[in-house]
Every structure is written in C-alpha cells, then in structure tokens.
C-alpha cells in the first residue's frame, strides 16, 4: 500500500474521530516520516542497482582464487566462471 494513501487515511480517520483531534504538529510529523521512508526506499533502489551492475561485471569474467594449504603448503587454485544471463 502506498504511504501517501496511508497518511491520508490516518488524517481522515483522525478528523472523523472528534474525541481525538489531530493537531498540525502530528500531521507534519506524519508527512516528514513519509518523506523519510520515500528517501530510504530510493536509497535501497540505488544500492540494488549498483550491486546488480557489479555482479554483472564480475560474472562476465572468471575469478581465480589462489590459496595455500596451511597443513601441506600446496597451492590451490579455485576458478569461478560465470555466464552472463541473456537480457529479457
């Protein structure tokens, strides 16, 4: 459900209930909270886009990990090869 709809419903319900009047300060606090949630949602979308772009780049080329065994000293090479998914 959209946050705008929720805030308007809260304000409408508060206006109908005369025993609990909503003052201007509460309405402003609700609007401020809505703006903060919208900004947070935008940031999450941006983070998702950046992570997706990085993963796409990494998956286009192989990643090789070179490790040395702590017990025997032998070198171990682990190659991760990804395939790029076709774009839909």
N, CA, C and O atoms as a GROMACS GRO file, in nm:
protein
  352
    1UNK      N    1   0.084  -0.118   0.000
    1UNK     CA    2   0.000   0.000   0.000
    1UNK      C    3   0.089   0.124   0.000
    1UNK      O    4   0.191   0.128   0.069
    2UNK      N    5   0.051   0.220  -0.074
    2UNK     CA    6   0.129   0.342  -0.087
    2UNK      C    7   0.124   0.423   0.043
    2UNK      O    8   0.019   0.432   0.108
    3UNK      N    9   0.238   0.481   0.079
    3UNK     CA   10   0.246   0.558   0.204
    3UNK      C   11   0.159   0.683   0.199
    3UNK      O   12   0.108   0.726   0.303
    4UNK      N   13   0.141   0.740   0.081
    4UNK     CA   14   0.056   0.859   0.070
    4UNK      C   15  -0.087   0.825   0.107
    4UNK      O   16  -0.154   0.901   0.178
    5UNK      N   17  -0.133   0.712   0.060
    5UNK     CA   18  -0.270   0.669   0.091
    5UNK      C   19  -0.286   0.647   0.241
    5UNK      O   20  -0.386   0.684   0.300
    6UNK      N   21  -0.184   0.584   0.301
    6UNK     CA   22  -0.190   0.557   0.444
    6UNK      C   23  -0.197   0.687   0.524
    6UNK      O   24  -0.278   0.699   0.616
    7UNK      N   25  -0.112   0.784   0.490
    7UNK     CA   26  -0.111   0.908   0.566
    7UNK      C   27  -0.243   0.984   0.551
    7UNK      O   28  -0.291   1.044   0.648
    8UNK      N   29  -0.302   0.981   0.433
    8UNK     CA   30  -0.430   1.049   0.414
    8UNK      C   31  -0.540   0.977   0.489
    8UNK      O   32  -0.631   1.041   0.542
    9UNK      N   33  -0.534   0.844   0.495
    9UNK     CA   34  -0.635   0.769   0.570
    9UNK      C   35  -0.624   0.798   0.719
    9UNK      O   36  -0.725   0.813   0.788
   10UNK      N   37  -0.501   0.805   0.768
   10UNK     CA   38  -0.481   0.835   0.910
   10UNK      C   39  -0.538   0.973   0.942
   10UNK      O   40  -0.607   0.992   1.042
   11UNK      N   41  -0.509   1.069   0.855
   11UNK     CA   42  -0.559   1.205   0.877
   11UNK      C   43  -0.712   1.208   0.868
   11UNK      O   44  -0.777   1.276   0.948
   12UNK      N   45  -0.770   1.135   0.774
   12UNK     CA   46  -0.916   1.133   0.760
   12UNK      C   47  -0.982   1.067   0.880
   12UNK      O   48  -1.082   1.116   0.931
   13UNK      N   49  -0.926   0.956   0.926
   13UNK     CA   50  -0.982   0.888   1.043
   13UNK      C   51  -0.971   0.976   1.167
   13UNK      O   52  -1.062   0.979   1.250
   14UNK      N   53  -0.861   1.047   1.179
   14UNK     CA   54  -0.844   1.134   1.295
   14UNK      C   55  -0.943   1.249   1.292
   14UNK      O   56  -0.990   1.293   1.397
   15UNK      N   57  -0.975   1.299   1.174
   15UNK     CA   58  -1.070   1.408   1.164
   15UNK      C   59  -1.212   1.361   1.196
   15UNK      O   60  -1.290   1.436   1.252
   16UNK      N   61  -1.245   1.236   1.160
   16UNK     CA   62  -1.377   1.183   1.189
   16UNK      C   63  -1.396   1.162   1.339
   16UNK      O   64  -1.505   1.181   1.392
   17UNK      N   65  -1.289   1.122   1.406
   17UNK     CA   66  -1.296   1.096   1.549
   17UNK      C   67  -1.270   1.226   1.624
   17UNK      O   68  -1.156   1.266   1.643
   18UNK      N   69  -1.378   1.291   1.668
   18UNK     CA   70  -1.363   1.421   1.732
   18UNK      C   71  -1.307   1.410   1.873
   18UNK      O   72  -1.259   1.510   1.928
   19UNK      N   73  -1.313   1.292   1.934
   19UNK     CA   74  -1.259   1.277   2.068
   19UNK      C   75  -1.106   1.275   2.067
   19UNK      O   76  -1.043   1.293   2.171
   20UNK      N   77  -1.047   1.253   1.950
   20UNK     CA   78  -0.901   1.251   1.937
   20UNK      C   79  -0.861   1.342   1.822
   20UNK      O   80  -0.824   1.293   1.714
   21UNK      N   81  -0.867   1.472   1.842
   21UNK     CA   82  -0.834   1.563   1.733
   21UNK      C   83  -0.683   1.558   1.700
   21UNK      O   84  -0.599   1.545   1.789
   22UNK      N   85  -0.653   1.569   1.572
   22UNK     CA   86  -0.515   1.569   1.526
   22UNK      C   87  -0.472   1.713   1.508
   22UNK      O   88  -0.537   1.790   1.438
   23UNK      N   89  -0.364   1.748   1.571
   23UNK     CA   90  -0.316   1.885   1.555
   23UNK      C   91  -0.220   1.892   1.437
   23UNK      O   92  -0.178   1.790   1.381
   24UNK      N   93  -0.186   2.011   1.401
   24UNK     CA   94  -0.100   2.036   1.285
   24UNK      C   95   0.038   1.971   1.303
   24UNK      O   96   0.098   1.927   1.205
   25UNK      N   97   0.085   1.965   1.425
   25UNK     CA   98   0.217   1.906   1.452
   25UNK      C   99   0.219   1.758   1.416
   25UNK      O  100   0.316   1.710   1.358
   26UNK      N  101   0.114   1.685   1.451
   26UNK     CA  102   0.109   1.543   1.419
   26UNK      C  103   0.103   1.520   1.268
   26UNK      O  104   0.166   1.428   1.216
   27UNK      N  105   0.027   1.603   1.199
   27UNK     CA  106   0.018   1.590   1.053
   27UNK      C  107   0.155   1.614   0.991
   27UNK      O  108   0.194   1.542   0.899
   28UNK      N  109   0.228   1.715   1.038
   28UNK     CA  110   0.361   1.744   0.986
   28UNK      C  111   0.457   1.629   1.016
   28UNK      O  112   0.541   1.595   0.933
   29UNK      N  113   0.445   1.569   1.135
   29UNK     CA  114   0.531   1.455   1.169
   29UNK      C  115   0.504   1.336   1.077
   29UNK      O  116   0.597   1.267   1.036
   30UNK      N  117   0.378   1.313   1.046
   30UNK     CA  118   0.341   1.204   0.955
   30UNK      C  119   0.397   1.231   0.815
   30UNK      O  120   0.452   1.141   0.752
   31UNK      N  121   0.384   1.354   0.769
   31UNK     CA  122   0.438   1.390   0.637
   31UNK      C  123   0.590   1.375   0.634
   31UNK      O  124   0.646   1.326   0.536
   32UNK      N  125   0.656   1.417   0.741
   32UNK     CA  126   0.803   1.405   0.748
   32UNK      C  127   0.844   1.258   0.747
   32UNK      O  128   0.941   1.222   0.680
   33UNK      N  129   0.772   1.174   0.820
   33UNK     CA  130   0.803   1.032   0.823
   33UNK      C  131   0.783   0.971   0.684
   33UNK      O  132   0.861   0.886   0.641
   34UNK      N  133   0.680   1.014   0.615
   34UNK     CA  134   0.653   0.964   0.480
   34UNK      C  135   0.768   1.003   0.386
   34UNK      O  136   0.812   0.922   0.305
   35UNK      N  137   0.815   1.126   0.396
   35UNK     CA  138   0.927   1.170   0.312
   35UNK      C  139   1.053   1.089   0.342
   35UNK      O  140   1.125   1.051   0.250
   36UNK      N  141   1.079   1.063   0.469
   36UNK     CA  142   1.197   0.984   0.506
   36UNK      C  143   1.188   0.841   0.453
   36UNK      O  144   1.288   0.786   0.405
   37UNK      N  145   1.071   0.782   0.461
   37UNK     CA  146   1.053   0.646   0.408
   37UNK      C  147   1.070   0.643   0.257
   37UNK      O  148   1.128   0.549   0.202
   38UNK      N  149   1.020   0.745   0.189
   38UNK     CA  150   1.039   0.753   0.044
   38UNK      C  151   1.187   0.766   0.008
   38UNK      O  152   1.234   0.703  -0.086
   39UNK      N  153   1.260   0.849   0.083
   39UNK     CA  154   1.404   0.865   0.058
   39UNK      C  155   1.478   0.734   0.085
   39UNK      O  156   1.569   0.698   0.010
   40UNK      N  157   1.440   0.664   0.191
   40UNK     CA  158   1.501   0.536   0.224
   40UNK      C  159   1.475   0.434   0.113
   40UNK      O  160   1.564   0.359   0.075
   41UNK      N  161   1.352   0.433   0.061
   41UNK     CA  162   1.318   0.343  -0.048
   41UNK      C  163   1.400   0.374  -0.172
   41UNK      O  164   1.446   0.282  -0.241
   42UNK      N  165   1.421   0.502  -0.202
   42UNK     CA  166   1.505   0.541  -0.316
   42UNK      C  167   1.648   0.495  -0.297
   42UNK      O  168   1.711   0.446  -0.391
   43UNK      N  169   1.701   0.511  -0.176
   43UNK     CA  170   1.838   0.467  -0.149
   43UNK      C  171   1.852   0.317  -0.167
   43UNK      O  172   1.951   0.270  -0.225
   44UNK      N  173   1.756   0.240  -0.120
   44UNK     CA  174   1.761   0.095  -0.138
   44UNK      C  175   1.758   0.059  -0.287
   44UNK      O  176   1.829  -0.032  -0.330
   45UNK      N  177   1.676   0.128  -0.363
   45UNK     CA  178   1.673   0.104  -0.508
   45UNK      C  179   1.808   0.134  -0.572
   45UNK      O  180   1.854   0.059  -0.658
   46UNK      N  181   1.871   0.244  -0.531
   46UNK     CA  182   2.002   0.279  -0.585
   46UNK      C  183   2.108   0.176  -0.547
   46UNK      O  184   2.190   0.139  -0.631
   47UNK      N  185   2.106   0.129  -0.423
   47UNK     CA  186   2.200   0.027  -0.380
   47UNK      C  187   2.180  -0.100  -0.460
   47UNK      O  188   2.277  -0.164  -0.502
   48UNK      N  189   2.056  -0.137  -0.482
   48UNK     CA  190   2.025  -0.257  -0.561
   48UNK      C  191   2.080  -0.244  -0.702
   48UNK      O  192   2.134  -0.340  -0.757
   49UNK      N  193   2.066  -0.127  -0.762
   49UNK     CA  194   2.117  -0.105  -0.898
   49UNK      C  195   2.269  -0.118  -0.903
   49UNK      O  196   2.323  -0.178  -0.996
   50UNK      N  197   2.337  -0.061  -0.805
   50UNK     CA  198   2.484  -0.067  -0.802
   50UNK      C  199   2.530  -0.210  -0.783
   50UNK      O  200   2.621  -0.256  -0.853
   51UNK      N  201   2.470  -0.282  -0.690
   51UNK     CA  202   2.509  -0.421  -0.665
   51UNK      C  203   2.484  -0.506  -0.789
   51UNK      O  204   2.566  -0.591  -0.824
   52UNK      N  205   2.372  -0.485  -0.855
   52UNK     CA  206   2.342  -0.560  -0.977
   52UNK      C  207   2.445  -0.532  -1.086
   52UNK      O  208   2.488  -0.625  -1.155
   53UNK      N  209   2.486  -0.407  -1.102
   53UNK     CA  210   2.585  -0.372  -1.203
   53UNK      C  211   2.720  -0.438  -1.172
   53UNK      O  212   2.786  -0.488  -1.262
   54UNK      N  213   2.760  -0.438  -1.045
   54UNK     CA  214   2.886  -0.501  -1.006
   54UNK      C  215   2.882  -0.651  -1.032
   54UNK      O  216   2.978  -0.708  -1.084
   55UNK      N  217   2.772  -0.714  -0.997
   55UNK     CA  218   2.758  -0.859  -1.019
   55UNK      C  219   2.763  -0.891  -1.168
   55UNK      O  220   2.825  -0.989  -1.208
   56UNK      N  221   2.698  -0.810  -1.250
   56UNK     CA  222   2.702  -0.833  -1.394
   56UNK      C  223   2.844  -0.825  -1.447
   56UNK      O  224   2.885  -0.908  -1.530
   57UNK      N  225   2.921  -0.726  -1.401
   57UNK     CA  226   3.060  -0.714  -1.445
   57UNK      C  227   3.144  -0.834  -1.402
   57UNK      O  228   3.222  -0.887  -1.481
   58UNK      N  229   3.126  -0.875  -1.278
   58UNK     CA  230   3.204  -0.986  -1.226
   58UNK      C  231   3.170  -1.115  -1.300
   58UNK      O  232   3.258  -1.196  -1.327
   59UNK      N  233   3.044  -1.134  -1.331
   59UNK     CA  234   3.002  -1.258  -1.395
   59UNK      C  235   3.048  -1.268  -1.539
   59UNK      O  236   3.045  -1.377  -1.597
   60UNK      N  237   3.092  -1.159  -1.599
   60UNK     CA  238   3.139  -1.162  -1.737
   60UNK      C  239   3.281  -1.218  -1.748
   60UNK      O  240   3.322  -1.259  -1.856
   61UNK      N  241   3.356  -1.220  -1.640
   61UNK     CA  242   3.494  -1.266  -1.644
   61UNK      C  243   3.520  -1.362  -1.530
   61UNK      O  244   3.457  -1.353  -1.425
   62UNK      N  245   3.612  -1.456  -1.551
   62UNK     CA  246   3.639  -1.554  -1.445
   62UNK      C  247   3.711  -1.491  -1.325
   62UNK      O  248   3.787  -1.396  -1.339
   63UNK      N  249   3.684  -1.547  -1.210
   63UNK     CA  250   3.752  -1.505  -1.087
   63UNK      C  251   3.837  -1.624  -1.042
   63UNK      O  252   3.788  -1.736  -1.032
   64UNK      N  253   3.964  -1.598  -1.014
   64UNK     CA  254   4.053  -1.705  -0.972
   64UNK      C  255   4.104  -1.674  -0.832
   64UNK      O  256   4.158  -1.566  -0.807
   65UNK      N  257   4.087  -1.769  -0.741
   65UNK     CA  258   4.137  -1.757  -0.604
   65UNK      C  259   4.256  -1.851  -0.589
   65UNK      O  260   4.244  -1.971  -0.615
   66UNK      N  261   4.368  -1.798  -0.546
   66UNK     CA  262   4.485  -1.881  -0.520
   66UNK      C  263   4.505  -1.889  -0.369
   66UNK      O  264   4.526  -1.787  -0.303
   67UNK      N  265   4.499  -2.010  -0.317
   67UNK     CA  266   4.514  -2.033  -0.174
   67UNK      C  267   4.631  -2.128  -0.149
   67UNK      O  268   4.666  -2.208  -0.236
   68UNK      N  269   4.690  -2.118  -0.033
   68UNK     CA  270   4.794  -2.210   0.007
   68UNK      C  271   4.745  -2.288   0.128
   68UNK      O  272   4.700  -2.230   0.226
   69UNK      N  273   4.755  -2.421   0.119
   69UNK     CA  274   4.710  -2.507   0.228
   69UNK      C  275   4.800  -2.483   0.349
   69UNK      O  276   4.922  -2.483   0.337
   70UNK      N  277   4.740  -2.464   0.464
   70UNK     CA  278   4.817  -2.436   0.586
   70UNK      C  279   4.885  -2.562   0.639
   70UNK      O  280   4.983  -2.552   0.713
   71UNK      N  281   4.836  -2.681   0.603
   71UNK     CA  282   4.897  -2.806   0.652
   71UNK      C  283   5.011  -2.855   0.565
   71UNK      O  284   5.118  -2.888   0.614
   72UNK      N  285   4.987  -2.860   0.432
   72UNK     CA  286   5.088  -2.919   0.344
   72UNK      C  287   5.162  -2.815   0.261
   72UNK      O  288   5.265  -2.848   0.201
   73UNK      N  289   5.115  -2.693   0.254
   73UNK     CA  290   5.182  -2.588   0.178
   73UNK      C  291   5.153  -2.592   0.029
   73UNK      O  292   5.212  -2.514  -0.046
   74UNK      N  293   5.064  -2.680  -0.015
   74UNK     CA  294   5.032  -2.691  -0.157
   74UNK      C  295   4.944  -2.573  -0.201
   74UNK      O  296   4.855  -2.529  -0.129
   75UNK      N  297   4.973  -2.525  -0.322
   75UNK     CA  298   4.891  -2.417  -0.379
   75UNK      C  299   4.762  -2.474  -0.434
   75UNK      O  300   4.762  -2.576  -0.502
   76UNK      N  301   4.652  -2.406  -0.405
   76UNK     CA  302   4.521  -2.448  -0.452
   76UNK      C  303   4.463  -2.333  -0.534
   76UNK      O  304   4.458  -2.219  -0.488
   77UNK      N  305   4.420  -2.365  -0.654
   77UNK     CA  306   4.361  -2.264  -0.740
   77UNK      C  307   4.213  -2.296  -0.759
   77UNK      O  308   4.176  -2.406  -0.801
   78UNK      N  309   4.129  -2.198  -0.726
   78UNK     CA  310   3.984  -2.213  -0.741
   78UNK      C  311   3.938  -2.110  -0.844
   78UNK      O  312   3.956  -1.990  -0.824
   79UNK      N  313   3.879  -2.158  -0.951
   79UNK     CA  314   3.831  -2.068  -1.056
   79UNK      C  315   3.679  -2.065  -1.054
   79UNK      O  316   3.614  -2.170  -1.057
   80UNK      N  317   3.624  -1.946  -1.049
   80UNK     CA  318   3.479  -1.928  -1.057
   80UNK      C  319   3.449  -1.867  -1.193
   80UNK      O  320   3.496  -1.758  -1.226
   81UNK      N  321   3.371  -1.938  -1.270
   81UNK     CA  322   3.338  -1.890  -1.403
   81UNK      C  323   3.187  -1.868  -1.409
   81UNK      O  324   3.109  -1.960  -1.385
   82UNK      N  325   3.149  -1.747  -1.441
   82UNK     CA  326   3.008  -1.716  -1.450
   82UNK      C  327   2.969  -1.697  -1.596
   82UNK      O  328   3.053  -1.670  -1.681
   83UNK      N  329   2.842  -1.711  -1.622
   83UNK     CA  330   2.791  -1.684  -1.755
   83UNK      C  331   2.693  -1.570  -1.744
   83UNK      O  332   2.617  -1.560  -1.648
   84UNK      N  333   2.696  -1.488  -1.843
   84UNK     CA  334   2.604  -1.374  -1.844
   84UNK      C  335   2.467  -1.421  -1.887
   84UNK      O  336   2.453  -1.490  -1.988
   85UNK      N  337   2.366  -1.385  -1.811
   85UNK     CA  338   2.229  -1.421  -1.845
   85UNK      C  339   2.184  -1.335  -1.963
   85UNK      O  340   2.216  -1.217  -1.970
   86UNK      N  341   2.110  -1.395  -2.054
   86UNK     CA  342   2.059  -1.313  -2.165
   86UNK      C  343   1.959  -1.211  -2.112
   86UNK      O  344   1.881  -1.238  -2.021
   87UNK      N  345   1.964  -1.094  -2.171
   87UNK     CA  346   1.873  -0.987  -2.126
   87UNK      C  347   1.732  -1.015  -2.175
   87UNK      O  348   1.710  -1.057  -2.288
   88UNK      N  349   1.638  -0.991  -2.086
   88UNK     CA  350   1.497  -1.018  -2.121
   88UNK      C  351   1.437  -0.899  -2.190
   88UNK      O  352   1.320  -0.902  -2.227
   0.00000   0.00000   0.00000
